[in-house]
Amino acid sequence: MTFAPDGLAAEFRSAPVPRWYDSEVVVEPPDPGPGAWAGAPSAICVGDEFYLAYRLRRPIGHGRGYANVIARSPDGVTVVPLAEVGKDRFGGASLERPALVVAPNGRWRLYVSVATPGTKHWRVDLLEADSPADLGSAQARTVLPGDETMGVKDPVILRDGDRWHLWASCHPLESDEDADRMSTWYAISDDGIDWTWMGLALAGRPGEWDARGVRITSVWPAADGIGVQASYDGRATAEENWEERTGLARGKQDEKGRYEPFVANDDMPLSSPHPPGGLRYLSVVALPTGQYRIYYEATRADGAHELRTELI
């Protein structure tokens, strides 16, 4: 889909999604070329400053997702790294998208997606500390273990009153050939540690651009005041793995405050102008001004992925 504002479908024009023409690079990939990535961001605003957690990756055989970085940004663009956690401290083969959260007691939390060596399995571990810089030395504990049939990663976490909400990307493990398939499942918690799965939140649609898999990346109140919107990554085939594009979905809460399954928008997805077009892991931060600061991972001209931002 084109990024010219007049060319965006109505649902995209009213949503905080990438336009590209006014975007800025926040973090460069660690190396040039395909397989080298900086991205998978999770962003929040605390006071007048932005805080980010993001993933650094090298190609398979050269490190994969070797680190999550926690950083501060006074202006939303310039980042100052505060801490880094590497895959080895988790005994992991790779790390993927983290989730950065501040708990009601002021403690900082980082939910880390960890790949189990020698398998297609993923789990989510939690680090907790008094400051974002202290997350680098915090002790890890597993909060979403998955099991022998399902890998769990890439959590998106919201807190609403006394309840925590989570959407996670789940991958079937019945066969290696199908392990790249993904759907998003929803869970709730009273403390953000012990989670209860509530069911499927979003699945791929046969014959569509997201048929092979979907991954919710951000959830926010819809601009028209009707329910909530979600951004999600999707792909049609296994060959599009790692180069997902971004779509939108609509949802709402029930009378008990729990989120119902999302319904995908019919418009075509957003992609990078650089082949093969990956644009994924959109993280949306609502600001008191009514604006949004967004972060996302996108393919650049040499095939590497960079972390970009825009003020919408």
C-alpha positions in Angstrom: 0.0 0.0 0.0 1.2 3.5 -0.8 2.2 5.8 2.1 0.9 9.0 0.5 -1.8 10.2 3.0 -4.4 10.5 0.2 -3.7 7.0 -0.9 -4.3 5.4 2.5 -7.6 3.6 3.0 -10.0 5.4 5.5 -9.2 3.1 8.4 -5.5 3.6 8.0 -5.8 7.4 7.6 -7.5 7.8 11.0 -5.1 5.5 12.8 -1.6 6.0 14.1 0.2 3.9 11.5 3.4 4.5 9.5 3.3 7.1 6.7 7.1 6.7 6.1 7.7 10.0 4.3 8.2 11.8 7.7 9.8 9.0 9.6 13.2 8.9 11.3 15.7 6.1 12.0 16.1 5.5 15.7 18.4 2.5 15.7 20.5 1.1 12.8 20.9 -2.7 12.5 24.1 -4.2 13.9 25.3 -5.2 10.4 24.3 -4.5 6.8 22.3 -6.9 4.7 19.5 -9.4 5.1 19.1 -11.1 8.5 20.6 -8.1 10.5 17.8 -6.4 12.4 17.2 -3.6 14.9 13.6 -3.6 15.9 10.7 -5.4 17.5 10.2 -2.4 19.8 8.1 -1.9 22.9 7.7 1.7 23.8 6.1 3.7 26.7 6.1 7.3 27.8 6.9 8.1 31.4 6.7 11.8 32.4 8.3 13.7 29.6 10.5 10.9 28.3 10.2 7.8 26.2 11.5 4.4 27.1 12.1 1.7 24.6 13.0 -2.0 24.7 14.1 -3.5 21.3 15.8 -6.5 19.8 19.1 -6.7 18.0 19.6 -9.6 15.6 22.2 -11.1 13.3 21.6 -13.8 10.7 21.1 -17.5 11.6 24.5 -19.0 12.3 25.8 -15.6 13.4 23.9 -14.9 16.6 20.2 -14.6 15.7 18.4 -12.5 18.3 21.4 -11.9 20.5 20.2 -9.1 22.8 17.3 -7.0 24.1 18.2 -3.3 24.8 16.4 -1.0 27.2 16.9 2.7 26.3 15.7 6.2 27.3 14.8 8.9 24.8 14.2 12.6 25.8 12.7 13.4 22.4 11.4 10.1 21.1 14.1 9.9 18.4 17.6 10.0 20.1 18.1 6.9 22.3 20.4 6.5 25.2 20.9 2.7 26.0 20.5 2.0 29.7 20.8 -1.8 29.9 21.2 -4.8 27.7 20.2 -8.4 28.3 21.8 -11.2 26.1 20.3 -14.5 25.1 23.0 -16.5 27.0 21.7 -15.3 30.4 18.4 -17.0 29.6 20.0 -20.1 28.1 18.2 -19.2 24.9 19.0 -19.7 21.2 17.5 -16.3 20.4 15.5 -13.4 21.8 12.5 -11.8 20.1 10.2 -8.9 20.9 10.3 -7.8 24.6 7.5 -5.9 26.4 8.4 -3.0 28.7 5.9 -2.1 31.4 5.8 0.0 34.6 3.8 -1.8 37.4 1.4 0.1 39.8 4.1 0.0 42.5 6.6 1.8 40.3 8.6 -1.3 39.5 9.9 -1.7 36.0 9.2 -5.0 34.1 10.6 -6.5 31.0 8.9 -9.5 29.5 11.5 -11.3 27.3 10.7 -13.8 24.5 13.2 -16.7 24.6 13.8 -19.5 22.1 14.6 -22.9 23.5 17.8 -24.3 21.9 17.4 -27.2 19.5 13.6 -26.7 19.2 11.0 -24.4 17.7 9.6 -23.7 21.2 9.4 -20.2 22.8 8.7 -19.0 26.3 8.4 -15.6 28.0 10.5 -14.7 31.0 10.0 -11.7 33.3 12.7 -9.3 34.7 11.7 -6.8 37.4 13.7 -4.0 38.9 13.4 -0.5 40.6 14.7 1.3 37.5 15.0 0.5 33.8 18.8 0.4 34.1 18.6 -2.2 36.8 16.7 -4.6 34.5 20.1 -5.6 33.0 21.0 -7.4 36.2 17.5 -8.5 37.4 16.8 -12.2 38.0 14.6 -13.9 35.4 11.5 -16.1 36.0 9.3 -17.8 33.5 5.7 -16.5 33.4 4.5 -17.9 30.0 6.2 -21.3 29.6 4.2 -22.7 26.6 4.3 -26.5 26.4 5.2 -29.3 24.1 2.4 -28.3 21.7 2.7 -24.5 21.6 5.4 -21.9 21.7 4.6 -18.5 23.2 6.3 -15.1 22.5 6.0 -11.4 21.5 3.7 -10.3 24.3 1.7 -7.1 24.2 0.6 -6.0 27.7 -1.9 -3.5 29.0 -3.1 -2.7 32.5 -6.7 -1.5 33.0 -7.6 -0.7 36.6 -6.6 -3.8 38.7 -6.5 -6.1 35.7 -3.7 -6.9 33.4 -4.3 -7.9 29.7 -1.9 -9.8 27.5 -1.9 -10.8 23.8 0.8 -13.2 22.7 1.9 -14.8 19.5 1.4 -18.6 19.7 3.1 -21.1 17.4 2.0 -24.8 17.0 4.8 -27.3 17.5 3.2 -30.5 16.1 5.7 -30.3 13.2 8.7 -28.2 12.2 7.1 -27.4 8.9 4.2 -25.7 10.5 6.0 -24.1 13.4 6.1 -20.7 11.6 2.3 -20.5 11.7 1.1 -18.1 14.3 -2.1 -16.8 15.9 -2.7 -14.4 18.8 -4.2 -15.5 22.1 -5.5 -13.4 24.9 -4.9 -13.8 28.7 -5.7 -11.9 31.9 -4.0 -11.5 35.2 -4.4 -9.8 38.6 -0.7 -9.2 39.0 0.9 -9.5 35.5 2.7 -12.7 36.6 0.1 -15.5 36.8 -1.9 -15.5 33.6 -5.2 -17.2 32.7 -5.7 -17.9 29.0 -9.1 -16.7 27.7 -9.0 -17.8 24.1 -8.1 -16.9 20.6 -7.9 -13.1 19.9 -7.0 -13.1 16.2 -6.3 -15.7 13.5 -5.2 -15.6 9.9 -7.8 -15.6 7.1 -7.7 -18.3 4.4 -6.9 -16.8 1.0 -5.9 -13.4 2.4 -2.5 -11.7 2.9 -2.4 -12.8 6.5 -3.4 -16.5 5.9 -0.2 -18.0 7.3 -0.2 -16.1 10.6 -1.0 -13.0 12.6 0.6 -11.3 15.6 -1.0 -8.4 17.5 1.7 -5.8 18.2 -0.2 -2.9 19.8 -3.7 -2.1 21.2 -5.2 1.4 21.7 -8.6 3.1 22.0 -10.1 3.8 18.5 -10.2 7.4 17.4 -13.9 7.3 16.8 -14.5 6.2 20.3 -15.9 2.8 19.3 -14.0 0.0 21.0 -10.3 -0.5 20.4 -8.0 -0.9 17.5 -5.0 -3.2 17.2 -2.1 -3.3 14.8 -0.9 -6.7 13.7 1.8 -8.4 11.6 0.7 -10.9 9.0 2.0 -13.1 6.3 0.5 -15.2 3.5 3.1 -17.9 3.2 6.0 -19.5 5.1 8.4 -17.8 2.6 7.3 -14.4 3.9 8.5 -15.3 7.4 10.5 -12.3 8.8 9.1 -9.9 6.3 5.6 -9.5 7.6 3.4 -6.5 6.8 1.1 -4.5 9.1 -2.7 -4.5 9.2 -5.4 -3.3 11.5 -8.1 -5.0 13.5 -11.1 -3.8 15.6 -12.2 -5.1 19.0 -14.2 -4.2 22.1 -14.5 -5.1 25.8 -17.4 -7.1 27.2 -19.4 -6.1 30.3 -16.8 -7.6 32.5 -14.0 -5.6 31.0 -12.4 -8.5 29.1 -11.4 -8.1 25.5 -13.4 -9.9 22.9 -11.7 -11.4 19.7 -10.6 -8.9 17.1 -11.9 -8.6 13.6 -9.3 -7.8 10.9 -9.8 -4.8 8.6 -10.3 -5.7 4.9 -7.8 -3.2 3.5 -4.5 -4.3 2.2 -1.6 -4.0 4.6 1.2 -1.5 5.0 4.7 -2.4 3.8 8.2 -0.9 3.5 8.9 0.6 0.1 12.1 -1.5 0.0 11.7 -5.2 -1.2 10.6 -7.6 0.2 8.6 -5.0 2.1 8.8 -6.0 5.7 7.0 -3.5 8.1 6.2 -5.0 11.5 6.1 -4.8 15.3 4.3 -1.5 15.3 4.3 0.0 18.9 1.9 2.9 19.5 2.3 5.4 22.3 -0.6 7.8 23.0 0.5 11.2 24.1 -1.3 13.8 26.3 -1.3 16.2 23.3 -3.6 13.8 21.4 -0.7 12.8 19.1 0.9 9.4 18.9 4.6 8.5 18.8 4.9 5.2 16.9 7.9 2.9 16.5 8.3 0.0 14.1 10.8 -2.3 12.4 11.1 -1.9 8.6 13.2 -3.4 5.7 15.7 -0.9 4.3 17.3 -0.8 0.8 20.0 -3.4 1.6 17.6 -5.9 3.1 18.5 -5.2 6.7 15.8 -4.1 9.2 16.0 -0.7 11.0 14.0 0.7 13.9 12.1 3.8 12.8 9.7 6.3 14.5 7.1 8.9 13.5 5.0 11.5 15.3 1.4 11.1 14.1 
